Amino acid sequence: MLLPQEIIRLTETLVGKCPIRNVSSKFLQQLKDFLQNIAREVATVRTNIGVKDGLASDVTTAEVKRERKDSVVQSLLRNFTYITESQLKKFMGFVWEKY
């Protein structure tokens, strides 16, 4: 499960590796904006359930481990913010395929 900062970082990487020639910078920016909005929504949910938002790099490994041990927090995070690296990469693959 990705933290919001990881969603943003991975988005930058994946958009930077766009396999399509002559794609408009406007399209790429809109795609980044869309995924950054998702990261902000994930951050809001995290804040609402009482854990750090995950937008800054101030979430420690120990805090992530503690979140994963708390079954209530894990259930809420899974229901509302479950985005994995493989899901994001697959989504970007679909975007490039459909473009």
C-alpha positions in Angstrom: 0.0 0.0 0.0 1.6 3.3 -1.1 1.8 6.4 1.0 0.7 9.6 -0.7 4.4 10.7 -1.1 5.1 7.4 -2.8 2.2 7.9 -5.2 3.5 11.3 -6.2 7.1 10.1 -6.6 6.0 7.1 -8.6 3.7 9.2 -10.8 6.6 11.5 -11.6 8.8 8.6 -12.6 6.1 6.9 -14.7 5.0 10.0 -16.5 8.7 10.9 -17.1 9.1 7.5 -18.9 6.2 8.1 -21.2 6.6 5.7 -24.1 4.6 7.8 -26.6 6.3 10.3 -28.9 4.9 13.7 -29.3 2.5 13.5 -26.4 1.3 16.9 -25.4 2.7 18.4 -22.2 -0.8 19.5 -21.3 -2.0 15.8 -21.3 1.0 14.8 -19.2 0.3 17.6 -16.7 -3.4 16.7 -16.5 -2.4 13.1 -15.8 0.0 14.1 -13.0 -2.6 16.4 -11.6 -5.2 13.6 -11.5 -2.8 11.2 -9.7 -1.6 13.9 -7.3 -5.3 14.6 -6.4 -5.7 10.9 -5.6 -2.6 11.2 -3.4 -4.1 14.2 -1.6 -7.4 12.2 -1.1 -5.4 9.3 0.4 -3.7 11.8 2.7 -7.0 13.2 3.8 -8.4 9.8 4.6 -5.2 9.0 6.6 -5.6 12.2 8.6 -9.2 11.4 9.3 -8.5 8.0 10.7 -5.7 9.4 12.9 -2.4 8.6 11.2 0.1 10.9 9.6 -1.1 12.1 6.1 2.0 10.6 4.4 2.5 13.6 2.1 5.8 14.6 3.7 8.7 12.3 4.3 8.0 12.4 8.1 6.3 9.0 8.3 8.9 6.6 9.7 9.3 2.9 9.1 8.3 2.3 12.7 5.0 4.2 12.2 4.2 2.3 9.1 4.8 -1.0 10.9 2.6 0.2 13.8 -0.2 1.0 11.3 0.1 -2.4 9.8 -0.2 -4.1 13.2 -3.4 -2.2 14.0 -6.2 -4.2 12.5 -8.7 -1.3 12.6 -6.3 1.1 10.9 -5.4 -1.5 8.3 -9.0 -2.2 7.5 -9.8 1.5 7.1 -6.6 2.1 5.0 -7.4 -0.9 2.8 -11.0 0.2 2.2 -10.2 3.8 1.4 -6.6 4.1 0.3 -5.4 0.8 -1.0 -3.1 1.7 -4.0 -0.2 -0.5 -4.7 2.8 0.1 -7.0 1.7 -2.6 -9.3 -1.8 -1.1 -9.6 -0.4 2.3 -10.4 2.0 0.9 -13.0 -0.9 -1.1 -14.6 -3.1 2.0 -14.7 -0.3 3.9 -16.4 0.1 1.0 -18.9 -3.6 1.3 -19.7 -3.3 5.1 -20.1 -0.4 4.7 -22.6 -2.3 1.9 -24.4 -5.5 4.0 -24.8 -3.7 7.2 -25.8 
